[in-house]
Amino acid sequence: MMKRVVVTGLGAVTPIGNNVKAYLEGLQNGVSGANLITHFDASLFKTQFACEIKDLDPTQFIEAKEVRRLDNFSIYALIAADESIVDAGIDPEKVDCDRVGVIWGSGIGGLRSLEKEIEDFIAGNQIPRYSPFMIPKMISDIAAGHISIKYGFRGINYGTVSACASSTHALINAFDYIRLGKNDIIIAGGSEAAVTKAGIGGFNAMKALSTRNDDFKTASRPFDLNRDGFVLGEGGASLVLEDLEHARKRGAKIYAEIVGGGATADAYHITAPHPEGLGARNVMKMSLADAKLNASDIDYINVHGTSTPLGDISEVRAIQHVFGDDAYRLNISSTKSMTGHLLGAAGAVESVASILAIVHGFVPPTINHFTDDPELDPKLNFTFNQAQERKVRAVLSNTFGFGGHNSSVIFKKFED
């Protein structure tokens, strides 16, 4: 018999709050995390703004010597993971660390660290003097390794890389390992720190980013007629997934139950979504079947909703295909309107938002909506501009990535 898997701890470092409490307040109040870029001089770039992490001193959480040896994506991972582990009340001295694992997603990993080493190489007249920390700082799996080493967790340990679907894949994999009885607890999540020259420049070259430099606070506007691309975000989030019986034995609090997940491919294009959302349809159907739920059981869909012209339409078409008349009963919202698009960390950050919706009885808004898109059904509830109070029994969270990767996960109110 499959084991039940619950969420016993949450952690978050986001552009609208550097911990779960602050993130919740940002979601409830519809805060925009967009600002002019401070990490580097972006004055010559087509896009000069992003959703950066603000007012975070890593040395309050990590020794200064160690901070210098870490890329920001690993720093965000360690801070978010620590919050979730403390929140879950996990003491490494009191659990079987051979059965506690870490699965962590990042689409790009240490991009700034790689970028800096190349800049230093060129500035040094091409003398090949690379830092011995270059490789360990940039590789995408290293965040999982750092979390494991810090706490002595010796269970399953690896990174997931599937572009913007990375951390949702991490959650699904962790869910599967626990329900199969292979681990008792897994710290699962994702982090990203791609607000760099290469990150902004690369996405600009693809024409993927908004260039609304004169109105950056409202630039991330999913489902709005005048959306012109996504806003790049950074940060991370962590969820402690745990075997229900194990959580009961140690008296852990339970936020929600994870009941299903799915993963599919579009098999269509390296960056564009399938126009009818074929892969998105399949992954939502797969998740509902895995959870043994009907479309009518879902109250809220936290959509991928990046604010791109094609992506938003294809996802909504997929939702209407899968949910039929039930699509008009549920709430839909894109929290990327507030946080920006955190790439590989998006799934974890949005899963925390989904769980907070269940716990606190509200649906976070899709902010920055000004003009209806005639391509989208006006009868659908996109939760525009203001959070809505609602009893939320179950949430489906979607994340889709370049390469045609699709992943969905379902969280449900815990019932003993």
N, C-alpha and C positions, 0 to 999 in steps of 0.2 A: 504493500500500500504506500502511495506517495505521501510524504510528510507535508504538513501545512507550513507555510513560510510567512513570517510576520516581520514588520519593520519596528525595530526597538530603539533606533537612534537616528538623529538627523544632524547634518552639518552643512553650512553653506558660506561661501565667500562670493558675493555677487556685486555687480555695479550699482545695485540699489540697497545694499545692506551687507555688512561684513560678518554677519552671523545669522542664525535662523530667525531670531526675534526681529532683527532689523529688516531682514528680507520679507518677513510676513507683513510688517508695517508698510513697506514699500509696495507690496502687492495689493494690500487693502486700499491704499491711498492713490494708486495709479501713478506712481512716480516714474519719471523718465530718467534713465541712467546715462543719457548721452551728454557728452561735453567735448570741447575742443581737445585734441590730443595733447598730452603733456609728456609722453614717453620719449618723443623725439620731435624735431622741427618738421611739421607736416605742411608747411606753407606752400611748397611746390607740388603737393599731391592733389589729385582731383578730389579726394575725400580728405577732409582735415579734422574729422571728429570720429569718436568711437565711444563705446560704453566701457570705460576703464574702471578698474578697482580704485577706490578713493580712500585716503586717510587710513591706510593700513601700514602698520609698522611690524614687519615680520620678526624683528628681534624680540618682540613681546611674546613670541611663541617658539622661536627657534634661535639657538645660539648664533651670534653674529658671524663666527667663524664658519659655521655650517651654511648660513645664508649665502655667503660668497661662493659656495660650492654647488649651489642649486639654481636651476632655472626657475623663473616665476611659476611655471606650470606645476612644478614639484612643490614649491612653497604653498601655492593655493591648495594643492592636494593634501599636504601635511596638516595645514590649519583646519580645513574642512573635516578631514578624517578624525582629527583630535576632538573636535567639537562633537562629532557623532558618537565616538567611543565613550567620551565622558557622559554624554547624554544617555547612552544606553547602560551606563553603570558597569562597563566591562573592566574588570581588574585582571590583567594578564597573569597574576599570581593565583587567581581562583578559577580560571578556565583551562581546559585542555588545549594548549596553544597548537598542538598538532592537528587540531580540528577547527582552527580559526584561520580563514584565508583572506586574501585581498585580490579583487579583480577590478582593474581601473582602466578607464578609457581616455584616450586623447587622440584627436585626429591628426595633430601636427607635432606635438611634443615641444622640445626646447628650441623653437625657431630663433628666438633672440640670441641664444647662446651660439648657435651656428653662425648667425649673421655677424655677430661681434668678432668671432674668430677669423672669419673671412676678411672683415674690415681691417683687423689688426695685421693680418698676413699681407694685405696690399700696402698698408701704411709702413710696414717694416721692410719695404723693398723686396718683397717676396722671399725673405729668409724664412724657412719652414720651422718656425717656433710656435707650435701649438700648445695650448694648455693641456696638461694631463687630465683635466676635468672636462675637456670639451665633449668627448663621446658620452661619458656618464651623465652630463648635464642635458644633452639633446635627445637621447633615445627615448622613444615614447613609452616604453615599458618601465622606465626607471621610477616613476611615481609609486607604482605598486610595490617595487622593491624597497623604497624608502619607508613606506608605511609598515611593511612587514618587519624590516630591520628594527625600526624604532620600538615596536611593541613585542617583538619576538614571536610573531604569528607565523607558524610553520606549515599551515595548510596550503590549499591551492593558491598559486600566486602567479599572475601574468597580466599583461595589458591587452586591451582590445583596440583595434584600429580600423575604423570603417567610416572615416570622415565624420559627418555630423551625427551619424547613428552610433558612434563609438560607445558612449556611456550607457545608452539603453541596451546595447548588446552586452555590456558588462553586467548590468542588472539582471538580464534574462539568463545569462550564464550562471550567475551566482544563485539565482532562483532554482535553476535546474540541479546544480550540485547539491544544494541543501535538501531539496525535496527527494532526491535520490539517496539521501543519507550519507553522502560522502564528506560533508562538513557540517558542523553545528552552527557556525557563525561565519559570515563573509562580509567584509567591509567592501562595498561596491559603490562606484561613482565615477567621476571624471573631472578633468581640469584642462584648461587651455589658456595660453598667454600669447596670442598671435597678433596683438596690436603692436606691430613692428613695421619698419620700413618695407621689408619683404612681404609681410602679411597684407598691409594696406595696398602696396604697389601691385602685388600679384592679383588681388581680387579686383582692383581698379582696372587692370588690363583685361580682365574677363567681363568687365562692365556688370559686376555682380553687386557692387556697393552703391548705396544712395550717395548722391553728390550734393545733397541739400545743405550746403555749408552756411547759407543765410538763415536757416531755420532748423538747426540740427536737433533741437529738443524734440521735434515732432517728426523727425525723418523716418523713424521706424513706424510705418503705418500699414500693418497687414490689412488686407481686404479693402483698403481705400482705393478709389479710382486712380488717384495720382501717386500711388506708391512707385518708387523708382529704384528699389534694391534694398538689400539688408544693411543693418548697422552692425559692425563688428563689435563683439563683446569679449570679455575675459573673466576668468574666475573658476569656480569649481563647486562641487557639492558631493556629499557622501551620505550613504544610507547604510545602516547596520541591518542586514537581513539575517534572520535567525529561525532555526527550527522551533516551532511553537512549543513543543514539549520542553525543550531546553530553556526557552524563555520563561515558561511557567515555573520550572524548578528553581530558577534563580530569582524569581519574583520581579521580572522586568516589566516595565510599562510597555504597552503596545499601541503604536500609532495607527496602524492599518495592516491589512493582509495583502500580500501580493499574490494574485490568483491566476495570472495568465500572461503569456507573452508570445510574440511571433517575430519572424525575420524572413524577408523575401527580397527578391531583386526585380528591378524594372526590366533589365536586359534590353535597354532601349538607347541610352545616350550617356556619355560620361558626365555631363553636368545638367542637362535638361531633364525634367520629370516627364514621365509618360503623360501625354496630353489628357487622357481619360483617367489617369491615376490608377492604372491596372495593378502595379505592385503595391500601391497603398491600399487598394481594395482588398487584395489578397492577405496582406499582413493584418489588417483589422479583423477580417473574417477568422484568420488563424488564431488571433489572440482571444476572440470571443469564444471560439470552440475550445481552446486550451483551458479557459477559465470556466467553461460550462455555463456561460451566461448568454442571455438573449440581448438583442439590441435594446430592448425596453428596460433592461437593468442598468444601463449606463445613463448617468445624469449629466456628465460633463466630459467634453473632449478637450484636452489641452493639445492644441494642434501644433504641427511643425511651423506653419504660418510665418515665413521668414520676411514677408513684405516684398517678394519678387513678383513681377507681373504674371509669369506662367505658373509658378509653384503654388500660389494661393488658390488659383482657380482649379488646378488639377486635384488638389487635396479636398476641396469642397465637393467636387464632382464625385470623388471616391466615397466621401462620407454619405452623400445622398444615395449613392448606389447601395451601400452596405446597410444603412439605417432606414431607408425608405421614409415612411410617415413619422417614424420615431425621431428623425432628424429635426423635426419642428418642435419637439418636446424638450430636447436637451439644450444645454448651454455649450457654446463653442467659444474659446478665446485663445489668443496668442499672447503669452507673457513675454515673447520677444519684443513686443511693442515697448516694453519697459526695460528689459535687460539687454536688448540687442541679441545678436546671434552668437552664442558661445561655442559654436562649432562642435567639437567632440565632447564638450562638457554640457551641451544643451540638454540632453536627455536626463541627466542626473539632476541638474538645476530645476528642470520642469517637473520631474518626478517629485521633488520636495514640494514644489508649489501645488501639485496634485494632491499630495497627502495633507498639506495644510488646508486645502479646500474641504477635504473630508472632515478633518478634526474641528475646524472652526466654522463650518457651515456657510461658506461663501464661494463665489466664483470670481477669480481675479479678472480684471477688465482687459479688453483690447483697446489701449488708449490711442490717441492721435487719429481718430476717425473724423473725417470732414465731409467726404463726398461718397455716396453709394456707387458701387461698381455695377453697371447694368448686367454684367456677366454673372453676378452672384444673386441668388434668390433672396429677396428682401424679407421673406418670411422667416428665415433662419435667425436664431438669436446668437449674434456674435459678441454679445456682452460689451457693447461699445462704450468706451470712455468712463464708465463707473462700475465698480464691483457690485455684484448682486448677491443678496442673501439667499441661500437655498440649502435645503437639506441634501447633501451629496452622499449617495450610497456607494457609487462606484465611478471611477475616473479611468478613461482610456487616454494614454499619452503617446503621441506620434513623434517620431524623428526619422528624417530621411536624409541621405547623404550623397555627395558626388560619387559617381560609380554606380548609381542606381540602387544603393543599399537602403532598405526600409526596415524599421523596427518599431514595434508597439508594445506597450506594457500596460497591464490593468491592475489598479489598486482598488481595494474594497474596504468598506467600513468593517472593522473586526467584530465578529459575533462569536462569543465563546461556545 
